[in-house]
Amino acid sequence: MQDKNITKKADTGILLKDEEWDTIRDSSVLLKHFADTTTYLCEERDVSCSDTYPIICSLLSTVLPPTEEESNMIKKAKELLREQLITRFQPYSQKTATSLPILASLLDIRHKKLGFLESDMKHAAIEALENLLDELPLKTHRENSAEGKPTPSKRQKLAFMIANPAKKQTDELKSYLLEPQDEEGDPLDSWKANENRFPRIALIAKKILAIPATSVPSERILTAGILINKLQTRLAADLVDYIIFLNKNVMPACSDECKDM
């Protein structure tokens, strides 16, 4: 485009300058992190709300801090992005510490140590989980089934006479918190293997970890229902994705004045 034999003289004014190309390059590097995050959180499988705050806090701590060699425009862009993330997600609020996404992270083997939070927020999250355990019945259906019928040599106790239920609950929570974190582990496989060890916590984990990180998968289905009718049911899945992408991203047709330019 810099070749004068190819580019008309009248078009040279619209060519990008070197510093503008540098800005585009630096912006692309910064925005790629957000593009990757969006793609990851919008997947239809294996993405729970437990990933939300670990990702948000990682962006704030590792991606958005400015560096000396960056241009003023990139520094300003980082500052604006940081402000928006903090405003929208409130990652440093005590109220956030007791929210479902944080509790989901606490129940996720990859994030259970909550290393992305301050110590006071960790304690608040653990206390919130303990409160949820308090709201469960004294005995779960699984615990009742596991006990089975008493042996003849053991005298049967009344159902409501449970020795120290609060202590049993506290011991279960402490034992769970002492378990190591596995950043490469799968939370579903982990709870499948440890459901009998932590039966009460497992009941809560099943409910909270099932919450998706975003509503994009369901919105994608609704959008497909609008764009794709019963006469197009044999379209391949990737082709349907392309149609939806084009419908949501292609700019409207240029006006006649635009075409004449």
Residue pairs with C-beta under 8 A, 6 or more apart in sequence:
1 7
1 15
2 15
4 12
7 15
16 24
22 71
23 71
23 73
23 74
26 70
26 71
26 73
26 74
27 74
27 77
30 63
30 74
30 77
30 78
30 81
33 59
33 63
34 59
34 81
37 55
37 59
40 47
40 51
40 55
41 47
41 51
41 52
41 55
41 213
41 214
41 216
42 213
42 214
42 216
42 217
43 217
44 217
44 220
46 186
47 212
47 213
47 214
48 104
48 108
48 187
48 209
48 210
48 211
48 212
48 213
49 100
49 101
49 104
49 208
49 211
49 212
49 213
50 101
50 104
50 105
50 107
50 108
50 110
50 111
50 187
50 208
50 209
51 105
51 108
51 111
51 213
52 89
52 101
52 104
52 105
52 213
53 89
53 91
53 96
53 101
53 102
53 105
53 116
53 117
54 105
54 110
54 111
54 116
56 85
56 89
56 91
57 91
57 116
57 117
58 116
59 85
60 82
60 85
60 86
60 91
61 116
64 78
64 81
64 82
64 85
65 78
66 74
66 75
66 78
66 79
70 78
85 91
86 92
89 96
90 96
92 118
92 121
94 120
94 121
94 124
96 102
96 121
97 117
97 120
97 121
97 122
97 124
97 125
97 128
98 124
98 125
98 127
98 128
100 208
100 211
101 211
102 114
102 117
102 121
102 125
102 128
103 125
103 128
103 129
103 132
103 204
103 208
104 208
104 209
104 211
105 111
105 112
105 114
105 125
106 112
106 114
106 125
106 126
106 129
107 129
107 187
107 191
107 201
107 204
107 205
107 208
107 209
108 187
108 209
109 179
109 181
109 182
109 185
109 186
109 187
109 190
110 181
110 182
110 183
110 184
110 185
110 187
111 181
112 177
112 179
112 181
113 181
114 121
114 122
114 125
117 125
126 173
126 177
129 173
129 201
129 204
130 169
130 170
130 173
132 204
133 169
133 172
133 173
133 200
133 201
133 204
134 169
136 200
136 203
136 204
138 160
138 162
138 165
139 159
139 162
140 199
140 200
140 203
142 195
142 196
142 199
143 199
146 196
146 199
150 156
162 168
169 200
172 198
172 199
172 200
172 201
173 201
175 197
175 198
176 198
176 201
179 194
182 190
187 205
187 209
188 209
191 202
191 205
191 206
191 209
194 202
195 202
220 244
223 244
223 247
223 248
224 240
224 244
227 240
227 243
227 244
227 247
228 235
228 240
228 243
235 243
